């Protein structure tokens, strides 16, 4: 009797455990279901907004093509520009949750499709008189694209709101629909039939140059002795002393048309091997490398600051450490150049340290200046047409600006440098700044706090500069 009672107790406990586990799984399922529904609603709202902008732009382009009066056509073009700018602004806050492509924001960072469309419409809106035949043909092409994209967007809306969403969201059907929609969004050359617009684009393009962008700077080639003196000046600015005579040789740089002088130093303290690459044209320090025969990531993390600041002193630039990321085996830091107290985020320097195994342990660091020299010959304009208050007043009242905005220079559409306001928004999770064009007020992008390399932390120098 006692054994039977024990068996029944054991069966009861098992059943109770099964019920509790089932209840727990059900609660967890309901939790994730609520999250998924929230994500679905967010995506649906965004798709509706995109469809609305496309409808508005199509109506205005129809007026541009068919309107009998020049004034009406001009107003419709301005309206089309505004609609495209608003749609582009939506791209910066597009939800990219599963099952949609996780690299969606990476694709839209290339500023397609709205970047080329805005540029083209802005050009057309400046034309006087009757629109040229090529322009009308390009606008017709743009209108056809808008109609096709609108149809794709509405099809995606049907899928998002469909009754079988939970069952079909991971199926090839949905993925194919979204891929097709992205394909429609990737209009590469708006206005490619318009010769006038192509000439306009060529006039705005930066010089055809290769990294480090010094061929068009008008500077002369330097001799071996001058290159050596330049490298030793860098060493002095870094407060480092070589324990023996340096070695110098001609070095064919990657992605460059001209030669570089490679100068190798053996440093006394700290005991590192240091390589300074000096451009044959102009004598610019274009890259610095350092290595240790033993693992010491902390030392090279400190050395990365020293080398970057020495670079700024050598090149006559004011430079401050911007942000960094560190884990057990690597350390990354970004530096920004200040011109007229405006940070040039489009011309950042990047320093990277890593520990790696190669018959033992070693530590290496590289200071890369590609972004700086890519744009070296290009002029900069620090005159802002709008104030930070103008930008803030144009935002949704629900957005909260939690710190003082500041001017900066970033890459805009087509990687053209734009003067912008960096505005910190308190209620954008995972985002530190949203960037707005200081001339037009259009959103240019956002800066995430975390990337594939991990979480970024701001340096004390940058925090002090902001104050």
PAKE-839546 format. One record per residue (C-alpha): residue in one letter; y, x, z. Coordinates in steps of 0.02 Angstrom, whole numbers, plus 50000, padded with zeros to 5 digits. Example, Ala and Ser with C-alpha at 12.3 -4.5 7.8 and 13.67 -1.06 7.14 Angstrom:
// residues 2
a497755061550390s499475068450357
// end
This chain:
// residues 467
x500005000050000x501185014050045x500825023449883x501145007649782x502805005249872x503285023349836x502845020949651x503935005549641x505365014949726x505175029149602x505175016849455x506705008449529x507615024949545x507185029549366x507805012749303x509395014649405x509665032049334x509405025349157x510645011349189x511945023349260x511725035649116x511845021348991x513415014849076x514165032349072x513785034548888x514515017448851x516115021548945x516235038048853x515935029148687x517295016448727x518485030548772x518235039748608x518295023148515x520035019848588x520595037348536x519905034548361x520775017848344x522415025748400x522195039348269x521795026348137x523355016448179x524415032248174x523735036948003x523955019247938x525775018747993x526085035347907x525255029547746x526305013547748x527885023947767x527365035047621x527015019847514x528715012647562x529635028447511x528705028647346x529165010447311x530995013847350x531035029447242x530175020447097x531475006447101x532875019047096x532095029246956x531895013246855x533765010246877x534125028146822x533085025946664x533645008346617x535335005946700x536755002746575x538135010246683x538345028446727x538975024446902x537425014046941x536295027746874x537205040646980x537045030147138x535205026847102x534885045647083x535715049147250x534635035647327x533075043247251x533535060147326x533765052147497x532085043047485x531195059147436x532015068647579x531475055647705x529705055847638x529695074847650x530275073447830x528755062547865x527615076547806x528155087047955x527405074448077x525925068747973x524365065148078x522925076148021x521485070048127x519655068848078x518985064047955x520525069147857x520705087147803x521035098647949x522025110147836x523215096247787x524735103947870x524315120547788x524375111947619x526015103147652x526795119347715x526805124047530x528085109947511x527155099447384x527505087047320x529185082647392x529945099947381x529945101047189x530405082747174x531925084347289x532485100047199x532325091447030x533185075447083x534585085247166x534845094547001x534835078446898x536055069947016x537345083346975x537285080146787x538765071546709x538725058546570x537205051346483x535575059446540x534825071546413x533205066546327x532205079846420x532875073746586x532425055746548x530675061146496x530465070746658x531085056046761x529845044746671x528455057146714x529045057146895x529055038146898x527275037346830x526725049646962x527545039147098x526655023447038x524955032147034x525215039347208x525765022447274x524135014747211x523125028447295x524075026147457x523755007447458x521905010547425x521845022047576x522725008647679x521324996547634x520045009247692x520975012847854x521104994347897x519384989647830x518144981147946x516864994847917x518035009247960x516925015648101x515435016547982x516285023347825x517565035347896x516395050347875x515645044947708x515985053447541x516895037647486x518325040147609x518375058847583x518435056547395x519845043947410x520855055647520x520505070547407x521095060447257x522655055547351x523025073847392x522735078347210x524035065547157x525225072647287x525085090247215x526365088647076x526735106847042x528145106246915x529305091346926x530455091646776x529465104646679x529995096446513x531835098546552x532455115246482x534095113646576x533175112046742x532055126846703x533615137346666x534345131046831x532775136646923x532795153646841x534615155846892x534165152347075x532615163447078x532615179747172x532455195747070x530715199247001x530225212347127x528695219447214x528505223447398x529415231747481x530785224547370x531785240547353x531795243047165x533285231447148x534265237947296x535185250847190x534625265147301x534095282247241x532425290947262x532285303147406x531475320347411x530025325847521x531225334647640x532285318947655x530745308347689x530175320347824x531905319947905x531875300947900x530175300247986x530745312548119x532295301848150x531125287048181x530105297748301x531675302548396x532245284348408x530525279948481x530745294048609x529105302048555x528735320648535x527495328148412x526375341948478x526195350348307x526975350548135x526825333948042x525835332047881x526675323747731x525985317747565x526335305047428x525505288347464x525245274047342x525745258647442x524865241947420x525835228947322x527205241247278x527815248247112x528485264247187x527725277947291x527855280047478x527935295947581x526585296147715x527025306647867x525655309448000x526105314648177x525015319548325x526025313348475x526015323048639x526265308548760x525545295848747x524155304548651x524155294248492x524015297748306x525555290548221x525825287148036x527555283047966x527685276647787x529385279847707x529885272047540x530255284247400x531725273047351x533055272647485x532035281047623x531595265247719x530265264947854x529145251447781x527605252547893x527025261248052x525255263748114x524605271148278x522865273848348x522045279648509x520325287848524x519985277148677x520195258548716x521905255248794x522585238748732x523925237948867x524665254548812x524785249548630x525485232448677x526905241948760x526995254148615x527185239848490x528885235748568x529405253948565x528975256248381x529805240048326x531415243748419x531405261448348x531225253948174x532755243048205x533765258048264x533215268348113x533635254347989x535255249448076x534645232048124x534755222948289x532995217448332x532235208248480x530425203948526x530145185648487x528425179648542x526685186548577x524865182048594x523585191848695x521725190048726x520335201648784x520265211948623x521915209648530x523785208448553x525025201448424x526915201548435x528265195248318x530025202448311x531585194948234x533105203548162x534795196848221x536245196148098x537895189248165x536835183748314x535755172848200x533875176548202x533095179448032x531425170948056x531135171947868x531145191047885x530075193648039x529155209548084x527395208248148x526445220048261x524575218848289x523435228548407x521545227448414x520065235848496x518585238948383x516935248148383x516695262548262x515435274348336x516265270948503x517845261648555x519575264048482x521235254948484x522415253148337x524115245548304x525085241648146x526925237048127x527105227047966x528805224547885x528285215347726x529275199447761x530855209547792x530755220147635x530155205847525x531905198547541x532865214747567x534045213347416x534425194747440x536105189347512x536235178347668x537435164147702x537835159847883x539105145847849x538375129347913x539005113247831x538365102647975x538445104948162x536975103548280x537705087248345x537705080248167x535845083948155x535445076748326x536435060848291x535395058048133x533735058848228x532745044448298x533525040048469x531775040948544x531705059748511x532315069948660x533155086848634x532685096748789x533635113148757x535145119548664x534865120748474x535255137048385x535545142848208x534175152548120x533615157247945x531925150747887x530965148547724x531335131847643x530575123747489x529975136547365x530145149847501x532025150247474x532915156047630x533885142047715x535105142047860x534385129647984x534545122848160x533045125748273x533005110048382x531785109448529x531045091948544x530275087448710x529085073848650x528205082948507x526585089048589x526095106748539x527735109748447x529145120748509x530475118348373x530845107248226x531925115548092x533305105848002x534305111947852x536075116247911x536785110747743x535855094447707x535065089547874x533335088247794x531865093447902x531145110047842x529635111347955x529065114048132x528435128348237x526775125248324x526455132848493x524665137048447x523915143648284x522195149248230x522545165548323x522845156348486x524275151548601x525975159948581x527095164848727x528955168648710x529585185448770x530855187048909x532075195048785x532005179448677x532215167648825x533705177848885x534485177648710x534345158548703x535335157048863
// end
